[in-house]
Amino acid sequence: MSCKHRALLIITRDVRGTTSNLAKKRIELQCGEPAGHDGPHRDSEHDETWTDRGSDLTHVLRPEDEEEA
C-alpha cells in the first residue's frame, strides 16, 4: 500500500517594483513511498521531496529562482 500523503508545490515569481509574489505554476505531488515509511515524502515523477506537518496535504512554496538553480 502506498503512502497517502500529498503536497501542492507552488512556484512563485517576484512582481518587479513590489514586495509581492505571484504563483507561476502549481504542481500536485503524490508520495510514492510505502505506507508508514521513514523520512521525507517523495514524488519520483516530479523528483520532489517534502516533510508533512501532520496533514495529508502539505503546501510547499518555492521561489522561481530556486527552480532554475
ABEGO torsion letter per residue (X at the ends): XBBABBBBBBBBBBBBGBABBBBABBBBBBBABBBGBBEBBBBAAAGBBBBBAGBABBBBBBBAAAAAX
